[in-house]
Amino acid sequence: MKQMRHPQIKRRAGHLLILFLNCDVPSSLATNKRKLTIAESDDGPPARLLDWYDRHRRRLPWRPLPGEAADPYRVWLSEIMLQQTGVKTVAPYFEKFLRRWPDVDALGQASLDEVLRMWAGLGYYSRARNLHACAAAVLRDHGGAFPDDEKALRSLPGIGPYTAAAIAAIAFGRQTMPVDGNIERVVSRLFAIETPLPQAKPLIRELAATLLGADDGTSRAGDSAQALMDLGSSICTPRKPACVLCPLHADCLGRARGDQEAYPRKPPKKTGELRRGAAFVVTRGDALLVRTRPEQGLLGGMTEVPGSDWLAAQSDDVALRQAPLPKRAMHWQRKAGIVTHVFTHFPLELVVYTATVVRGTRAPAGMRWVPVATLRQEALPTVMRKVIAHGLGQ
């Protein structure tokens, strides 16, 4: 079977025609060089998608009830949190943030340290720094109101093309289609896009926009986007999609071909090189020795116990020489086992050394003693929570 070429897109007589040229398709799709028609009519895919959404929309903390206007602050906050993080993980953090900072004015006046502490455990901490910077910018430069167009939104810290489109569509009803991972999967299957990611992204965005319906003042851009997100989350899942329940199943080329799970096409996944290091858990009575990581870089501005560099060729002897207190003055004990963690670009293994110092011992430069009982108030990333729990035997 030949691969399908990219479709050409034309408008004709109230319909959007997706013409697949020079392609061989299964007999179930009728003849070669067939036309796939996405109708902009009352019974076309855009209308059926919205009808399905009205009946099956998910109830989410940041999503308004039917008939209610979306709150741009809640839309923005949820979209930042949902970047590379699932709904179940985000929901309690979103509600916690909303209780602490109910609007962008309140968040814009908070300190970065407060935001990082509240964010701890959610991961990808550059999002928290950008969140704080964006709230401050909206308060300072826009009078506490989010701008309502994509260009202005993209000028704000931490808001890229997808997030700007999502806020513009969902919060302000702009005729634009944000494309997240769920929407990529739905559209790739619907049109059987053979080009692998990320090269296929421009084509996916172009085709996803056809599901908004006509730009005649009746479009529900935000609902169309959220419908595709819900469809990808609940029905058009990565494995074993429930095609018979999908409102677009009659139009789906991937389903007709029988290989819908093969979309979107992806190149082989590359795994980063394993890095190793040491972490030092030092206690003084009921206090723990910690420091703050540099603002820039991985886990910027977060709290950690002192440790060695994280290197692929790290040896135990070299790592131990990076201990926060002189080796000759300390009795380091290596804990059995290792702490493992996987970052986006590399896996990490840490050995943990523990030591106890006498009361009155000063913290080395750039470090501080923190009561163990108040550690929950520190901006500890997940990997450091694992290290501390391992080191303290918790």
Secondary structure per residue as TSV (DSSP state, phi and psi in degrees):
chain	resnum	aa	ss	phi	psi
A	1	M	-	360.0	131.6
A	2	K	-	-75.8	153.6
A	3	Q	-	-78.7	144.8
A	4	M	-	-73.6	137.3
A	5	R	-	-79.8	168.5
A	6	H	-	-60.2	142.3
A	7	P	-	-76.1	152.0
A	8	Q	E	-95.9	144.9
A	9	I	E	-115.8	124.3
A	10	K	E	-136.1	151.6
A	11	R	E	-106.4	135.9
A	12	R	E	-152.9	123.5
A	13	A	T	49.8	48.3
A	14	G	T	78.4	7.9
A	15	H	E	-123.8	153.1
A	16	L	E	-103.4	117.9
A	17	L	E	-100.5	125.5
A	18	I	E	-105.8	107.2
A	19	L	E	-100.7	118.5
A	20	F	-	-95.1	119.1
A	21	L	-	-100.2	143.6
A	22	N	S	52.5	49.2
A	23	C	-	-128.0	145.6
A	24	D	-	-104.0	129.8
A	25	V	-	-129.6	164.8
A	26	P	-	-60.2	156.7
A	27	S	G	-61.5	-25.7
A	28	S	G	-63.4	-17.4
A	29	L	G	-95.7	16.6
A	30	A	-	73.0	-135.9
A	31	T	S	-88.4	168.0
A	32	N	T	-64.7	161.9
A	33	K	T	55.8	37.4
A	34	R	-	-73.2	166.4
A	35	K	E	-107.5	134.7
A	36	L	E	-103.3	119.9
A	37	T	E	-106.0	120.2
A	38	I	E	-98.7	101.8
A	39	A	E	-79.6	135.4
A	40	E	-	-94.7	53.9
A	41	S	S	-123.3	179.6
A	42	D	T	-63.5	-22.9
A	43	D	T	-114.1	15.7
A	44	G	S	-78.7	171.6
A	45	P	H	-52.7	-44.1
A	46	P	H	-57.7	-41.4
A	47	A	H	-70.1	-41.0
A	48	R	H	-67.3	-33.5
A	49	L	H	-63.4	-45.6
A	50	L	H	-68.4	-36.9
A	51	D	H	-62.0	-43.2
A	52	W	H	-62.7	-43.6
A	53	Y	H	-62.4	-41.2
A	54	D	H	-62.1	-26.6
A	55	R	H	-95.0	-23.4
A	56	H	H	-128.9	11.0
A	57	R	-	-56.9	141.1
A	58	R	-	-73.3	146.8
A	59	R	-	-92.7	114.0
A	60	L	-	-126.3	147.8
A	61	P	T	-57.5	-29.3
A	62	W	T	-96.9	-2.4
A	63	R	S	-99.3	126.2
A	64	P	-	-69.0	158.1
A	65	L	-	-71.0	158.7
A	66	P	T	-52.1	132.3
A	67	G	T	90.4	-12.9
A	68	E	S	-92.5	149.5
A	69	A	-	-79.0	143.3
A	70	A	-	-73.9	144.3
A	71	D	-	-92.6	114.5
A	72	P	H	-54.3	-36.4
A	73	Y	H	-62.6	-45.5
A	74	R	H	-67.7	-39.2
A	75	V	H	-61.7	-48.4
A	76	W	H	-61.3	-49.3
A	77	L	H	-59.2	-44.8
A	78	S	H	-66.8	-40.6
A	79	E	H	-65.3	-38.0
A	80	I	H	-66.2	-44.0
A	81	M	H	-66.9	-33.1
A	82	L	T	-80.0	-5.5
A	83	Q	T	-64.7	113.2
A	84	Q	T	63.2	22.3
A	85	T	S	-140.9	140.1
A	86	G	-	-76.8	160.7
A	87	V	H	-60.1	-43.8
A	88	K	H	-61.9	-36.4
A	89	T	H	-72.7	-39.3
A	90	V	H	-73.1	-37.8
A	91	A	H	-49.6	-51.5
A	92	P	H	-66.9	-32.6
A	93	Y	H	-67.1	-41.8
A	94	F	H	-59.6	-46.3
A	95	E	H	-67.5	-35.1
A	96	K	H	-65.7	-44.2
A	97	F	H	-62.2	-41.8
A	98	L	H	-65.9	-37.1
A	99	R	H	-65.6	-40.1
A	100	R	H	-77.1	-42.1
A	101	W	-	-131.6	91.3
A	102	P	-	-72.0	-13.5
A	103	D	S	-149.9	172.5
A	104	V	H	-68.0	-28.0
A	105	D	H	-61.3	-47.1
A	106	A	H	-63.7	-43.0
A	107	L	H	-67.8	-37.8
A	108	G	H	-65.5	-22.0
A	109	Q	T	-94.3	-4.6
A	110	A	S	-75.4	161.8
A	111	S	-	-86.3	154.9
A	112	L	H	-61.1	-37.1
A	113	D	H	-62.1	-40.1
A	114	E	H	-61.1	-45.2
A	115	V	H	-64.3	-43.5
A	116	L	H	-63.1	-38.3
A	117	R	H	-64.6	-42.1
A	118	M	H	-68.8	-29.6
A	119	W	H	-79.9	-20.5
A	120	A	T	-49.5	128.5
A	121	G	T	100.7	-15.4
A	122	L	S	-85.4	-19.8
A	123	G	-	83.8	171.2
A	124	Y	-	48.0	66.1
A	125	Y	T	-71.9	-13.9
A	126	S	H	-61.7	-26.4
A	127	R	H	-62.8	-38.9
A	128	A	H	-67.0	-40.2
A	129	R	H	-65.7	-41.9
A	130	N	H	-67.4	-35.3
A	131	L	H	-59.2	-47.2
A	132	H	H	-64.5	-44.6
A	133	A	H	-64.7	-37.9
A	134	C	H	-67.1	-44.8
A	135	A	H	-60.3	-41.3
A	136	A	H	-64.4	-38.9
A	137	A	H	-68.1	-40.3
A	138	V	H	-63.2	-40.2
A	139	L	H	-68.6	-42.3
A	140	R	H	-78.1	-44.0
A	141	D	H	-102.0	-16.2
A	142	H	S	-127.8	17.1
A	143	G	T	62.9	25.4
A	144	G	T	82.1	10.4
A	145	A	-	-121.0	129.3
A	146	F	-	-65.4	137.5
A	147	P	-	-65.0	155.6
A	148	D	S	-107.7	14.0
A	149	D	S	-128.9	155.9
A	150	E	H	-61.1	-42.6
A	151	K	H	-60.0	-46.7
A	152	A	H	-68.1	-37.8
A	153	L	H	-63.4	-39.3
A	154	R	H	-68.6	-16.4
A	155	S	T	-78.1	-9.7
A	156	L	S	-86.8	148.7
A	157	P	T	-57.8	134.0
A	158	G	T	79.8	0.0
A	159	I	-	-106.6	109.2
A	160	G	-	-97.7	-170.0
A	161	P	H	-57.2	-45.2
A	162	Y	H	-64.6	-50.5
A	163	T	H	-63.0	-38.9
A	164	A	H	-62.2	-43.3
A	165	A	H	-66.0	-39.2
A	166	A	H	-64.2	-45.5
A	167	I	H	-65.7	-43.7
A	168	A	H	-61.6	-42.1
A	169	A	H	-75.6	-50.4
A	170	I	H	-76.7	-42.7
A	171	A	H	-86.1	-29.6
A	172	F	H	-124.1	2.1
A	173	G	-	68.9	21.5
A	174	R	-	-67.8	146.3
A	175	Q	S	-79.9	75.4
A	176	T	-	-147.2	151.9
A	177	M	-	-118.1	109.1
A	178	P	-	-71.2	145.5
A	179	V	-	-123.8	106.1
A	180	D	-	-100.4	-170.8
A	181	G	H	-62.6	-38.3
A	182	N	H	-64.3	-44.4
A	183	I	H	-68.3	-37.5
A	184	E	H	-56.3	-43.4
A	185	R	H	-67.6	-45.7
A	186	V	H	-60.9	-49.1
A	187	V	H	-68.6	-38.9
A	188	S	H	-60.5	-39.1
A	189	R	H	-75.7	-41.0
A	190	L	H	-58.9	-40.0
A	191	F	T	-107.1	5.1
A	192	A	T	49.0	57.8
A	193	I	-	-77.6	117.3
A	194	E	-	-82.4	-25.5
A	195	T	S	-63.8	129.4
A	196	P	-	-75.1	159.0
A	197	L	T	-73.7	148.7
A	198	P	T	-88.8	-1.8
A	199	Q	T	-61.0	-26.4
A	200	A	T	-79.6	-8.0
A	201	K	H	-56.6	-46.2
A	202	P	H	-60.1	-41.2
A	203	L	H	-66.9	-40.2
A	204	I	H	-62.3	-42.0
A	205	R	H	-62.7	-40.5
A	206	E	H	-64.8	-43.9
A	207	L	H	-73.7	-35.2
A	208	A	H	-61.3	-34.9
A	209	A	G	-64.9	-23.0
A	210	T	G	-69.1	-16.9
A	211	L	G	-87.4	3.5
A	212	L	G	-77.8	-20.2
A	213	G	-	84.9	-176.9
A	214	A	-	-70.0	143.4
A	215	D	-	-88.2	70.2
A	216	D	S	-119.6	18.8
A	217	G	S	92.4	-10.5
A	218	T	-	-105.5	-2.1
A	219	S	-	-64.6	142.9
A	220	R	-	-114.6	74.6
A	221	A	H	-58.6	-46.2
A	222	G	H	-61.6	-43.2
A	223	D	H	-67.5	-36.4
A	224	S	H	-62.8	-43.1
A	225	A	H	-63.9	-46.1
A	226	Q	H	-68.7	-29.4
A	227	A	H	-64.1	-44.0
A	228	L	H	-65.9	-37.3
A	229	M	H	-62.5	-46.1
A	230	D	H	-65.7	-37.9
A	231	L	H	-62.2	-44.1
A	232	G	H	-68.7	-31.6
A	233	S	H	-76.5	-37.4
A	234	S	H	-107.3	-27.2
A	235	I	T	-121.7	-53.7
A	236	C	S	-87.4	60.0
A	237	T	-	-78.3	162.4
A	238	P	S	-57.9	-37.9
A	239	R	S	-120.0	138.4
A	240	K	S	51.0	59.4
A	241	P	-	-63.1	143.3
A	242	A	-	-87.3	71.3
A	243	C	G	-60.0	-34.0
A	244	V	G	-66.0	-19.7
A	245	L	G	-94.9	-5.4
A	246	C	-	-79.3	132.4
A	247	P	T	-68.9	-13.4
A	248	L	T	-108.5	13.1
A	249	H	G	-63.1	-31.4
A	250	A	G	-70.0	-20.7
A	251	D	G	-101.2	-2.8
A	252	C	-	-84.4	115.5
A	253	L	H	-69.8	-35.9
A	254	G	H	-61.5	-43.8
A	255	R	H	-64.6	-41.8
A	256	A	H	-63.6	-34.9
A	257	R	H	-74.8	-23.5
A	258	G	T	84.8	9.7
A	259	D	-	-126.0	38.5
A	260	Q	G	-59.9	-30.7
A	261	E	G	-69.8	-13.6
A	262	A	G	-79.3	-7.3
A	263	Y	-	-108.3	146.4
A	264	P	S	-73.9	149.3
A	265	R	-	-66.5	136.7
A	266	K	-	-135.9	144.7
A	267	P	-	-71.7	162.5
A	268	P	-	-55.6	136.8
A	269	K	-	-75.1	133.4
A	270	K	-	-97.2	133.1
A	271	T	-	-102.9	129.4
A	272	G	-	-65.6	158.4
A	273	E	-	-71.2	138.4
A	274	L	-	-62.0	132.7
A	275	R	E	-113.7	152.0
A	276	R	E	-129.8	158.1
A	277	G	E	-170.1	-174.1
A	278	A	E	-128.9	147.8
A	279	A	E	-124.7	143.5
A	280	F	E	-118.2	112.9
A	281	V	E	-99.6	103.4
A	282	V	E	-112.4	127.1
A	283	T	E	-115.9	147.9
A	284	R	E	-132.4	96.9
A	285	G	T	64.9	-121.0
A	286	D	T	-102.2	21.4
A	287	A	E	-115.7	153.7
A	288	L	E	-120.0	142.5
A	289	L	E	-83.3	124.0
A	290	V	E	-137.6	170.4
A	291	R	E	-149.0	169.0
A	292	T	E	-105.7	131.2
A	293	R	-	-69.9	155.6
A	294	P	-	-56.3	150.6
A	295	E	S	-60.9	-38.5
A	296	Q	S	-91.2	148.1
A	297	G	S	99.6	-174.7
A	298	L	T	-58.1	131.2
A	299	L	T	56.6	34.1
A	300	G	T	-57.0	132.1
A	301	G	T	78.4	1.3
A	302	M	-	-87.2	162.8
A	303	T	E	-89.0	142.3
A	304	E	E	-148.2	160.0
A	305	V	-	-79.3	153.9
A	306	P	-	-60.9	150.3
A	307	G	B	-159.6	177.5
A	308	S	-	-87.1	177.0
A	309	D	-	-64.2	154.6
A	310	W	-	-103.7	104.8
A	311	L	B	-130.1	153.9
A	312	A	T	-66.6	-35.1
A	313	A	T	-105.7	26.8
A	314	Q	-	-68.4	130.2
A	315	S	-	-104.9	157.7
A	316	D	H	-61.6	-40.1
A	317	D	H	-64.5	-44.1
A	318	V	H	-66.2	-40.4
A	319	A	H	-63.9	-40.7
A	320	L	H	-67.2	-28.6
A	321	R	T	-69.1	-11.2
A	322	Q	T	-97.7	15.9
A	323	A	-	-62.3	151.1
A	324	P	S	-72.1	-18.4
A	325	L	S	-127.7	150.6
A	326	P	-	-54.5	136.0
A	327	K	G	-60.5	-38.0
A	328	R	G	-66.6	-22.0
A	329	A	G	-97.4	-1.0
A	330	M	-	-123.9	154.2
A	331	H	-	-114.4	92.1
A	332	W	-	-83.0	134.4
A	333	Q	E	-115.0	126.9
A	334	R	E	-86.9	125.3
A	335	K	-	-73.8	143.2
A	336	A	S	-66.0	143.4
A	337	G	S	86.2	178.2
A	338	I	-	-134.0	158.9
A	339	V	E	-100.1	127.8
A	340	T	E	-113.4	147.7
A	341	H	E	-154.4	147.7
A	342	V	E	-118.8	117.5
A	343	F	-	-90.6	175.9
A	344	T	S	-58.4	-40.4
A	345	H	S	-109.4	-4.4
A	346	F	-	-164.5	150.6
A	347	P	E	-88.1	155.0
A	348	L	E	-132.6	139.1
A	349	E	E	-124.1	128.8
A	350	L	E	-123.2	130.5
A	351	V	E	-88.1	148.9
A	352	V	E	-118.2	125.6
A	353	Y	E	-108.0	140.7
A	354	T	E	-121.7	153.6
A	355	A	E	-158.5	155.8
A	356	T	E	-123.1	134.8
A	357	V	-	-117.4	161.9
A	358	V	-	-76.3	157.0
A	359	R	T	-60.4	142.9
A	360	G	T	95.4	-10.8
A	361	T	-	-66.4	128.1
A	362	R	-	-79.4	148.5
A	363	A	-	-75.1	138.9
A	364	P	-	-58.9	163.7
A	365	A	T	-56.3	134.4
A	366	G	T	82.1	3.9
A	367	M	E	-123.5	171.7
A	368	R	E	-155.5	158.4
A	369	W	E	-94.7	133.2
A	370	V	E	-128.4	129.9
A	371	P	E	-57.4	134.4
A	372	V	G	-58.3	-33.3
A	373	A	G	-65.8	-19.8
A	374	T	G	-106.5	12.9
A	375	L	G	-61.1	-28.4
A	376	R	G	-62.8	-20.9
A	377	Q	G	-86.2	-6.2
A	378	E	S	-87.8	153.0
A	379	A	-	-83.2	71.0
A	380	L	-	-90.9	122.1
A	381	P	-	-70.2	164.8
A	382	T	H	-57.6	-41.5
A	383	V	H	-61.6	-35.5
A	384	M	H	-75.3	-32.0
A	385	R	H	-62.2	-39.9
A	386	K	H	-63.1	-45.0
A	387	V	H	-61.7	-48.0
A	388	I	H	-65.1	-43.4
A	389	A	H	-60.4	-41.3
A	390	H	H	-66.5	-44.0
A	391	G	H	-68.8	-35.0
A	392	L	H	-89.8	-2.1
A	393	G	T	74.2	29.2
A	394	Q	-	-98.8	360.0
